[in-house]
Amino acid sequence: MAYKVVMSESAEYDLEQILNYLTVKLYNPIAATNFVNKLESCFNLLSEQPKIYALSNQEYLNKLGYHKCVIDHYVMLYRINEDKQEIVIMRIFYGKQDYIKYL
């Protein structure tokens, strides 16, 4: 059975900021569209294979059950809720950012 992919409020905000950066700051709406397409492909894959991406190699995040998916220059962190058959996208960060301090 396919898992439902849901985004936390923080992840929705992160995505909004990323798309704003790509379209407004970089003047590159094509990059924003490409990012959304890759994100949707990732969501489709996760709904069928929730554990396809490894647990985070950061000890703190690993203990919390966070999986890490890299999309272009961005890191998406998610958790699996087996009881609800859900993938919860927790945050999406620029990969070079010290994102642990924002969790």
C-alpha positions in Angstrom: 0.0 0.0 0.0 1.3 3.5 -0.9 2.2 5.9 1.9 0.8 9.4 1.9 3.4 12.2 1.7 2.6 15.2 3.8 4.6 18.4 4.4 5.0 20.0 7.8 4.4 23.7 8.0 8.1 24.3 8.3 8.8 22.3 5.1 6.1 24.2 3.3 7.7 27.5 4.4 11.1 26.2 3.3 9.8 25.3 -0.1 8.2 28.7 -0.5 11.5 30.4 0.4 13.5 28.2 -2.0 11.1 28.9 -4.9 11.2 32.6 -4.1 15.0 32.5 -4.1 15.2 30.7 -7.4 12.6 32.8 -9.2 13.1 36.3 -7.7 16.7 36.4 -6.5 18.2 34.3 -9.3 15.6 35.3 -12.0 15.4 31.6 -12.9 11.8 30.3 -13.0 13.0 27.3 -15.0 15.2 26.2 -12.1 12.2 26.6 -9.8 10.0 24.5 -12.0 12.8 21.8 -12.3 13.2 21.7 -8.6 9.4 21.2 -8.1 9.4 18.4 -10.7 12.3 16.7 -8.9 10.6 17.1 -5.6 7.4 15.6 -6.9 9.3 12.7 -8.4 10.9 12.1 -5.0 7.5 12.2 -3.3 6.2 9.6 -5.8 9.2 7.4 -5.1 8.8 7.8 -1.3 5.1 6.9 -1.4 6.1 3.5 -2.8 9.4 3.0 -1.1 9.6 5.0 2.1 13.0 3.6 3.2 14.7 4.2 -0.1 16.8 7.0 1.4 19.1 6.2 4.3 18.7 7.5 7.8 20.6 10.7 8.3 24.3 10.2 9.1 24.1 12.9 11.8 23.7 11.0 15.0 21.1 13.4 16.5 18.9 13.2 13.4 19.4 9.5 13.1 18.2 8.9 16.6 15.0 10.9 15.8 14.4 8.7 12.8 15.1 11.4 10.1 15.9 10.2 6.6 17.9 12.4 4.3 17.2 12.9 0.6 19.4 15.2 -1.5 17.7 17.1 -4.4 20.2 19.2 -6.4 21.8 21.5 -3.8 19.1 20.9 -1.2 18.6 18.4 1.6 15.1 17.2 2.5 14.6 15.6 5.9 11.6 13.3 6.5 10.3 10.8 9.0 8.2 7.7 8.4 5.0 7.3 10.4 4.3 3.6 10.1 1.0 3.7 12.0 -0.5 6.3 9.7 1.3 5.1 6.6 2.6 8.6 6.1 5.9 10.2 5.1 6.2 13.5 6.9 8.5 16.0 5.2 10.0 17.9 8.1 12.4 20.5 6.5 14.1 21.3 3.2 17.4 23.1 3.5 20.2 24.4 1.3 22.8 21.6 1.5 25.7 23.8 2.7 23.6 25.3 5.5 24.1 24.2 9.1 20.6 22.9 9.1 20.8 20.9 12.4 20.5 24.2 14.4 17.2 24.9 12.7 15.5 21.7 13.8 
